[in-house]
Amino acid sequence: MLAHQELLSEAIEKYITEKYQVSKSDLSLVFNPTRKEFRGDITLVLFPLIKLLKSNPAAIGTELSAVLENVQFEGRPLVAATEVVQGFLNIALTDAYWMGYLPKASAAPLPKSGRRTVVEYSSPNTNKPLHLGHIRNNLLGYAVSQIKAEAGDEVVKVQIINDRGIHICKSMVAWQRYGNGETPESSGLKGDKLVGKYYVAYDKACKEEIATLMAGGMPEEEAKKQAPILLEAQNMLRAWEAGDVAVIDLWKTMNGWVYEGFNATYKRLGVDFNKNYYESQTYLLGKDKVLEGVAKGVFTQKTDGSVWVDLREEGLDEKVLLRSDGTSVYMTQDIGTAIERYHEWQMDSTIYTVGNEQDYHFKVLFKVLDKLGYAWAKQCHHLSYGMVDLPSGKMKSREGTVVDADDLIEEVIAAAKEKTNESGKLEGMSEAEKENLYRIIGLGALKYFILKVDPQKRMLFNPAESIDLQGNTGPFIQYSHARIRSIVRKAKDMGLKFSSGSPVTTLEDAERELLKLLLQYQEVVGEADARLSPALVCQYAYDLATAFNRFYHDCPVITENDENRRAFRLQLSELTAATLKRSLGLVGIEAPERM
């Protein structure tokens, strides 16, 4: 919080408590940013004072306006003007006050919080490539990690890879049937795409076998259970769980192909992890903890041997934690993984980046951990996000109709190349520099379009709209940054000054708006941190870029004749570029020097 709200609060509190003999605890002062259609920087809501001061809003506003005329900041008047509008007192601050903050407008980092936060994201299955849904997951998780780190936390980025289960065996069985020893090297396919190809082949074969059984008179439900390829996959899963050497070797080989493919996509997307966890290593971890809960009377073991937790009093339901044969379910695995992570990292909070179809699962998980007596369970958070749709409709991975992450990245980069070449501003750049710029713009378009939407909202991703150089898009903000950097380079080449011994004392409207936005950086980071919403950072970057373009239109920079004013505007321009770059960096977007 900047100093003005504190100074205004102190002056009003002192005046009211002394004149009206009321306690500070009875005094509630509510400040909001002034709405854009009114003049002012901050607005005091007068309604809460009506009963206390036994007066009407207009009279209260007029009385307090006289008080605020005397408030000073560093020996200079703080308030330039006031206006009472219905039940609100709009307060405009002096230019001298805003100018006093210019040295602090460089987006200095927030102080260290002393907190450690674990952020989990990605968490793919090893039977198919990453797709558009994974892109939203990865971009959200990575951006929240960046924002948390900027807000002062020590951040640990992790993922849990779903590398076991029947879905993995389906790809393995199909490869054994139809693969003829095919490898990523022999096929020229990325490893994750090759394995995904056989997952699709499994689904096709299974449907054909079900149809054949049904044609022979078997009921559909029975046919679905008796399809030979399904029985093969089930037998393979049992062999894997029994430690069959041949099955384990094939599993390791095919998963290895997938990991290489995943890592290549992560690198292109610009995300990384401090540690990977694997289901194959964690799926038994929670079993002992669940049995401990039974011994303590926290959970109930039924006559068939299954273990359940009753959460009906918490507004949830009964949930199985161990099957009757003693095997673990996903919940059991997540219990064990959460406990192991805490022992490893001693974190203050954990954020799970998972789609909203798992909302219920995480409500149960956090309640179960709480019942087991883990105080840190209350600091576990589910970053729930909506699905991503395309103009063409939903994706279906079994049918091979998913939007592949690599293909989408290629599409936006190609669109960026086309748009950039249309602008005709790449003279003097080498082919390598051009290709890198296409990559930066394309990925910036993709990331911004996805992250500008509040995580909880379902969204429609349109690649053509994302790459537009106008409007609320990543390329528009990137172009604004490049434009400012060009101005700064030109000014430096001309030997112009960026600071002056005689500071500017009055501000043009566009200058004031830009400076005020620069000063909001830390506040925006703090709010985005608290709400786990990269969308707030995206909106701030867009607002800042828009404000600069308005400033540049209204206020000559290099051509300004007054040397002090020109130096101030150059300094303001350079600070804007630095803050734009920093803001974009929080959401994983690069800021090019030239476009």
N, C-alpha and C positions, 0 to 999 in steps of 0.2 A: 504494500500500500504506500502511495506517495504521501508526502507530508501534509497536503492540503486538507484531506478529510480529518486527520487527527487535529490539526490546528482549528478547523471550523468547529469540530465537536467540542474541543476544550473551551472555546470562547462561548459557545451557546450554553453548554452545561454550567459554566461559571455564572453566566448572567442569570439563567433561570433559577438555579439553586439558591443564589443570593437574594434575588428580588422576590421570588415566589415562595421561598422557604420550603422547598421540596427536596427529597432525598435523591441522590444520584441513581439509586436502585429503582426509583419510580419513574425515571426519565428514560424514554426510548427514542433514540434518534436514528432515523432510517434515511440513508443516502443512496441514491441511484445515479448512474450516468444520465445526463440531460438528453432527452429525446432530440433527434436530429432536426425536427421542425422548429425547435425553439433555440434561442440564443442561450448559451451557458455550457459549462463543463460538468457540473455536478448539481444534483437536485435534492433538496431536503423535503421529505414527505411531511406535510404539516398535520394531517389528520390525527396521528397519535397524540398530538399536543393539545387538541381542542378541549378535552375534558380536564386535563391537568391545569391548563392556564385559564379555563373558563372564558374562552374568547372564540372568535371565528377565524378561519384560515387567513382571510385577507389582512385582518388586524395583526395576527401573529406574524405573518410574513413581513409586513411593513416594520414591525417592532424589531424583529431579528435582523432585517436588512441594515438598520442603523447600527446594530451591534457589530456586524461583520465589516463595516467600513473601517474599523480600527484594527482589524487583525493584520499582522505583519508576518512576512517570511524573510528572514535574514536582513531585517532592517528596512524592507520595502513592502508596500501595500500588497496584500494577497488577493483581495477581491476588486475586480474592475467594475462590475455592475451586477445588480440583482433584479429579478422580475418575479412578481407573484402571479401565478397562473392557476386559478381555482385553488385546489388544495396543495399546491406545490410551490416551493421557492427555488427558482432557477438561479444558479450562481455562476457568473463568468469570472475566471481568474485572470490576473494580469499577465501581460506578455513577459514582464520581468521574472515572474515566478517560473513560467515555462522555460525561459532561457537559462535560468539557474540550474536546470536539470540537464542541459545539453551535454556536459561531460559524462553524464551517467547513461546516455542513450546508446551505449555501445554494446548492449545485450550481454553484459557481464553475467557469468554463471551464478546460479543460486548457490547459497552456502551448502556445504555437505550436511546431509540429514542424519548421518550416523546409522541409517537403516539399510538393511540388505533385502532385496526383493528378487524372488525367483519368478521368471516369466516363462511359461510353457506355451509353445506354439508349433505349428506344422503337424506333427504326429500323424504321418501318412501310413497307409498299408503298403506292404511290399509286393502287391500283386498287380500294380498298375502305375502309370506315370502320374505326376502331379497335374492337377487340372485347375480350372478357374476358381473353384471353391478353395483349393489350397492356396492360390495366390492371395485371395482376400485374407485368409487366416495368417499367412506368413507376413504380409504387409502390416496387418494390424498388430500382431505380436511383436514384430521388430520395431515398429513405430512407438508402441507403448514402452518398450524397453529403452529406446532412445530418449523419450520424454521423461521417464523415470530417472534415468541417469542425469539428464539436464537439471532435473529438480533436486538433485543431490544424493540420490540413492546409489548404493553399490548394486549393480544388476547382474544376475546370473541368467543367461538365456539357455533354455533346455528344450528338448523334444523327446517324446517317447514314441518309438517306432513300432508299429503293429506288425511284427515279423513272424507271427505264429497263428495257427488256427486253420479252419477248414478252407477259408478263402485262399490262403497261400498254397495249400495242397491242390486246389483246383488248377491253378496255373502249372504246378509241377506235373500233375497227371497228364494234362493236355500236352505239355512239352514232351513227355515220355512217349505219348501216342503219336504225335504229329511232327515233332521237332527235327528228327533225323540229325541230332547233334548240333543244331544251329546255335551259334554264339553271337554276341554283339560284333565280334571281329569278322565273322564269316558273312553276317547279314548286313553289316553297315548301319545297324540300328543302335541307338542308345539302349543301355541295358534295361532301363525301366520300361521303355517302349516295347522291347522284345518280350519281356515277361507279361506286359499288359496285352500283347497280341495273343498270347496263349490263354489268358483269362477270358478274352472274348471268344476264342476257339472252344474253350470248355463250355461256355454258355450255349453256343450254337449246337455243339454235339449233344449236350444234355437235353435241349429242347427236341432235337430230332429223335433221340432215344425214347423220350416220354411219349412223343407222338406215335412211335412204332408200337410201344407197349399198349397204348390206348386203342390203336387200330386192331390189336389182338384181343381186345375185350377187357383190359384191365381198367378199373376206375381211375380217374385223373389223379386223385389224391394219393392213391397207392402207387401209380406210375411215377409220380414225382419222387417217391421214396425209394423206388426200386430201379431207377435208371442206372445201368451198369457203371457209367463214368462217375456218378455220385458215390456208388459203393466203393469204387476204387479210391476216390478221394478220402472217404471215411476210413478205409483200411490204412491208407498212407498216414493219416493223422494219428491213428493208434500206434503205427510203427514209429512215427516221430516221437511220440510221448514215451515209447518204450526204449528209445535210444538206438534204433536200428541204424547201423553205420552207413549203409548205402543211402538211405533216405536223408540222414543228417548231412551227408556230403553233398547231395543234390540240393538240399535246402540252403546250405552255405553258399554253394556256387551261384544259384539263381538270385539269392538275396544280395550277394556281392555285386552282381550285375546291376541290380536295382540301386544300390547305394552309390555306385559310380554315376549313374544317371541322375539321381537326386542331387548329388553334390554339384554336378555341372549346372543344373537348373538353379540351385540356391546361389551359386556364384554369379550367374547372369542376373538374377533378381536382386542381388546385393544384400542377402541376409546371411546370418551365421549363427552358430550355437557354441556355448561354452562346454556343453556336455550332452551326449546322446544317451538315452535310456532305451532298453529293448524289452518288449513284452516277454520274449522267450526267457529273459533273466529275472523278470519281476512278477510273473503271474502267480507264483506260489507264495510271495512274500507276506501277503495279508492273512494267510490261513491261520498261522499261530496267533496273530492278534485277535482274530475272530474267536478262536477257541478260548483265549484269555477272557474275552468279553462274556462268553457263556459261563465260565467259572465264576465271574464276578456278578452274574445275574443281569448283565446289561442286555444280552441277547438270549433268545429262546431256541432250544434245540427240540425239534419235534420228534415224534415217534419213529419216523422214517429216517432219522439221522440228519436231516437238513437243518440249517441254522438260519434264523430270521431275526430281523430287527423290526420292532413295532413303532412306527412314527406317526400313528394316527392322532395322537395328542398334539403333535406339531403341525397338523394339517396336511400330512403326507399319507403314506400307506404302509403296509407291511412289505418288506423287501427281503428276498433271499440273499444270504451272504455266502453260504456253502450249500452245494447240492447234496442230495441224499447219499450219493456215492462218495462224498467227501471232496469232490473237485471244486475248484475255484470258479467264480464268475468274475465279470469285469469289475464289479464293485470291490470284490476282495483284492484284486490286483491293485486297484487304485488306492485302496487303504494302505497296503504295504508299501507302494511306491511313495506315497505322501510321507509316511513315517521315515522311510529310508532317506528321502531328500532332506527332511528336517535334521536328522542326525548328521548328514553330510555338510549342510550349509548353514544351519542355525539361523534361518532367514526370519525376518520380521513379518513378511507377507508373501503369499504365493498367488500368482494370477494364472488361471487356466484359460487359454484362448481357444474356445471350442464353440461350434455352431449352436444356435438356439434350440435345435432338436434335442440337445442334451441338457436342457435346463433342469429337468426333474432329477436326472442322474446326479448332478452336482449339488442340488439341495440335499439329497439323501447322503451323499458322500460327506459333506461338511457336518451334517447332523451326527452321522456315525462317528466321525473323528472326535467330535465334541463329547459324545457319550462315552467314548473310550478314555476321556480325561485329558485330551490334548488341548491346552489353552490356546495354542497357536491356530487351532481350527477356525476360530473366529476371525482370523486374518487371512483366510483363504477366500479368493474372489473368482467368480466365473465371469470372464469377459465374453459375454454372449453376443453373437452377431447373426444377422439375417443372411439368408441365402442370396446367391448372385444369379440372376436370370439374364438371358440374352434375348435380343429381338426374335431369334429363331425358336425360343422356348427352353424347356428344361433339359438337363443333361442326364444321360443314363450310361453309367460306366460299363455295365454288363453287355450292353449292346454296342459298345464302342462309339457312342455318340457324345462323349464328353468333349469339352473344349480343352484340348491339351495345352498345358502351361507354356511349353516351348513354342508351340505353333502360334499362340496368342502373342508372345513376346516378339516373334518374328513379324507378325502382322502389324503391330504398332510401330516397330522400327521401320518397316517398309513404308508405312503411312507417313512417318516423320521424314523420311528421305524425300518422298514426293512433295510434301508441303514445304520443306526447307529449300528444295531446289527451285520451287516456284517463286520463292522470295528473291532469289538471285543475289544473295549477300554473302556468298562463300568464296569470293575472289581471293586468291592468295593462300588458300588452305590446301594442304596436301590431301591425297585420297584417304590416307590413314586418319588424318584429323577430321575429315568429313564423316567417315564411317563411325568414328567415336562420337561425333556430335549427333548423328542420327540415333545412335544407341541411347545417349543421354536424354534426348528429347522424347523418344519413343517410350522409354521406361518412365520418364517423368510424367508423361501423359497417362500411362496405365496406372501408376501408383496414385497420382493425385485424384483421378476420376473415382477410384475405389475408396480412398481414404477420406475424401471430402464428405462422404455420406456417413451420418451417425452410425456407429457399429450396430446398434440394435435394429436398424431398419433394413428390410429386404431391399435389394437394389437391382436395377437394370443396367447392365454394362453395354455401352455402345461404342465400339472402337473408333468409329468415324467421328463421333462427337468429342471423344477424349483428346484428339490430336489438334483441335482447333486452336489457332493462335489468338483468337479473341474470346472474351467471356471468361467464365470461372473455370479455367483449365490450367494444368501444369505448364504447358508450353507458353501460355500468356505470362505467367509469373517468371518463368525462365527467361523469356524474351525481355521482360522489364529489367531483370538483373543484368542481362548482357548489355542492354541499352545504357544503364547507369555506369557500368564498368567502362564502356566506350567513352562516355562523357569524362569520367575521371582520368582515363589514359590521355585523352586529348588535352585536358587542363594541365596535367603534369608535364606533358610534352611542351606546352606553351609556357611553363614555368610559373603558373598562377599559384597564388597562396590559398591554403585551405584553412587558415585561421588568421585572426587579426588582433592587434592590440586594442582596437576600439570596437567592442562587441556591439552587435545590433541590439537596439532596445525595444523596437516595435516589430510586430510580425504581421505579414500578410496572412489572410485566412488559410490559404493552401499551405503556407509554411507551418502555421500553428497546428493544422490538422495532421500534417506529416510528423511533426515533432511529438505530438501527443500519442500517436500510434507507436512510435519508436519506444516511448516510455512504458507502453503496455506489455512489452515482450515478456517480462518475468511474470506478470499477472496471468497472462495467457498460458504460459507453461505450467504455472501452479494450478490453474483450473483444469487444464487438459490432464494433468497428473491426477488430480482428485477424481475426475470423472472418467478416467481411462478412455479419453476420446481424442484421437488424432485429428478428427474433423475440426476441432477448435483451432488447431495450429494451421490447418489448411485454410480455413476462413480468414485467419489473421494474415497469413501470407498474401492472400488475394486482396484483402482490404489495404494492406500496405502497398502492394504493387499498384493498385488502382489510385491510391492517394498520391503516389509519386507521379504517376502519369498526369494527374490533374495539376499537381505542383509544377511539373515541367512545362505544361501548357500555359499556366498562368504566370509563372515566375521565370524570366530569363536567367540562365545560370552562367554559362561562359560569356555570354554577350552582355551581362549586367555591367553598367558603367561604374556604379559605386563599388569601390574595391572591398570595403568591409561587408557589404551585402553579398557580393559575389563570393567572398571567402566563406561566409556563413552558409550560403547555398551549396557550395562545393562540399563543405564539411557535412551538411545534412544529406547530400547525395551519397557520399561515401559511407556514412553510417547506415543509410537505407540499404545499400547493396550488401553490407556485412550482415545486417539483420535478416534480410531476405535469404541470404545463403544459409545462415544459421537455422532459420525456420524450416526451409526446405530440407536441410540435413536431418532434422528431427523426424521427418517422415520418409527418410531414405532417398530423397531426390537430389541429384547433383545440379549445381547452378553453373551453367557454362559462362565463360568469359566473353563469348562471341556467338551470335546466331545470325 
